[in-house]
Amino acid sequence: MINSERQVNTIPSELISSVETLAIFFDAGHPKEHQKDLKKWRYHVINEEQYNCRHGAVPVLAHYEETLQLIKAADMLRRSNEATVKSIIATVAEIEQEKHDWVYFPANLKKKEAKNPLITIKKFFKTITLDQYKEIFHEWLRLALSNNAALETLSAKDIIEVYENLRKLYSATWIIHCRAEQRLALIDP
């Protein structure tokens, strides 16, 4: 639950528009479910096996589009103002309560990242830009839908680092999503 000492009467506009995107993304599942889809997608990127399921290519295409929207929302949060940052930071006691109350609480973030998930978002963009992520994921999509592996077109960084970064981004944005939803519920019960 949100600390009662926090101001709950205002939500920064950057947070509201990003939270809407996060809500759409997480309506499809918790971070663990997205991580499962990401692992399957990565498998088809690094192996010479075309992505195929009973629904055809639709799941990987949807995951690609949802992932790009999530990354754009994260970039917007990264560039947000101080009020946004303050609105999503939690105390140790609040984190313990969240672990108890939430259906899912990420275990792959450090304590300081769970307290302030924007730390993870800033790390996400530290060595790879938004435009580079777009290019990399476009190549991931192309490879997953072909019989080719990433041996010649992607570096290990484009696969390993991006995969690990995205797993953590799912967790950080999930925390932001949940905290913002709690805050909005306090404002508009």
N, C-alpha and C positions, 0 to 999 in steps of 0.2 A: 504494500500500500504506500502511497505517496506521503512523505513527511508532511505533517500538518502545518509546519512552519513555512513551507514553500508557498509561494503565491500560486493559486490555482485559477485565478480569474483571467489570465491571458495565456494564450498559446501562440508562439511565434508563427507567422504565416509560412516560413520555410518548413517548419515542422509539420504543419497541417497538410500541405501539398505532398510532402514526402511520405507522411504517414498513410495517406490515401493510396499511394503506390505500394507501400509495404503491406497494407491490408489486402490489396488485390493479390500480391505475391503469396502471402501467408494463408490466404483463403484456400490455396491449393495444397497446403500442408505445412507441418512444422519443419524446422531446419533439418532434422534427421531424414525426413522424407525427401527433401530437396537434395540433400547430400547423397542419398541413394540414387536419385535420378542423375546427378552429376557424375557419380562413379560409373554408372552404365554408359553415359555419354563419353566420358574419358576413355573407357574401354574400347569403344568403337573408333575413337580418334587414334589410339596407338596400335590397334590391331587391324589387320587386313580383312575385316569382317564388316559388312554393311549393316547399319542400324536397321533392325527389322522387328516388328512386333505385329500383333493382330490388327493394330490401328495404323499400320504403315509408318510413315515418317512424322506423323502429326505430333506425337509426344516429344520428340527431340526438337522439332521446330518450335513448339510451344515453350519448351524449356529454354531454348535460345532466346526467344523474344522476351520471356519473363525475366531472364537473367540480365539482359540489356537494360530493361526498365529498372530493375533493382540497382544496377550499377549507376545508372543516371541519378536515381534518387539518393544513393549514397554520396555521389559527387556533390549534389546539391546540399546535403547535410554537412559535408566536409567544409564547404564554403560558407556555411551559415554563421550567424552572428552569435555574440556572447550569450544572449538570452536563450537561444536554442540549446547551447551547451549546458547552461545551468538547469534547463528544464528536464534534461535526461540523466543527469548525474544522480547516483543513489548513494546512500550511506551503507555501511557494513550491515547495520540492523535491517535496513530496507531490502538488501540483497538476500539476507537470510529469510525474510518474510516472503520474498518473491520465489525463492527455492521451494518454499512450503506451499504457496498458493497457486503457482502457475502449473499448467499441465506439463510443460517442458521448460527446463532451464539449462542452457548450454554449459557443457563441462569443458569445452576446448578453449576457453578464454582465461587469461590470467586474471587475478583479483582486480587489478587496476583497470583492466579492459572491461570487466563486468561492471565495475563502478562507473566508468565513463566509456561507453562503447565507441565514441568518436575517435578514441585512440586507435582502435582497430581499423576504422575507416580511413584514418590518415595514413596508417601503415599500408593499407591496401593500395593507395595511390602513390606511395613513396617512390617506387621504381618503375611503375607502369602507369601510363596516363590513361584517361578515359578513352581517347581515340585508339590507343594501342590495344586496350581491352576489346574494343569493338572489332578491330581487325583480327585479333587472335580468336575471338569467339566466332567470327564469320568463318575463319579457316577451320575451327573445330566442327562447325556445322557441316561444311563442305566435305570434310574427311569422314565424318560419321555417316554421311549419306552416300559415300562412295566405297569402293573396295580397296582403297589405298590407305596405308598407314602414314603416320606423321613423320616418318623417318627423314624425309628430305625437306619438308616445308616448315616444320616447327622445331625450335630448339627445346632442350630439356627445360629451360626456364619457362618457355611458353606452355609447357604442360604441367610440370611439377609445381612451380611457384604459383602459377595461376590457379591450379586446382586447390592448393592449400590456402591461398588467399581467399578464394571464394567460399571455402568451408567456414572460415572465420567470419567472413562478411555475413553469411547467413545468420550466424549466431549473434553478431553485434546488431544487425538490423532487426532481428527478432526481439532483442531486449528493448531497443528503441521503440519498436512497434507496440510491445506490451506496456511499456511505461507511458507512452503517449495515449494509448487507449484508456489506461487507468485514469490519467489526468483529464482526458475528455469526459469520461464518465462522471468525474467529480464536478465538472463544470455544468454538464447537461444531463442530469440524472433521468 
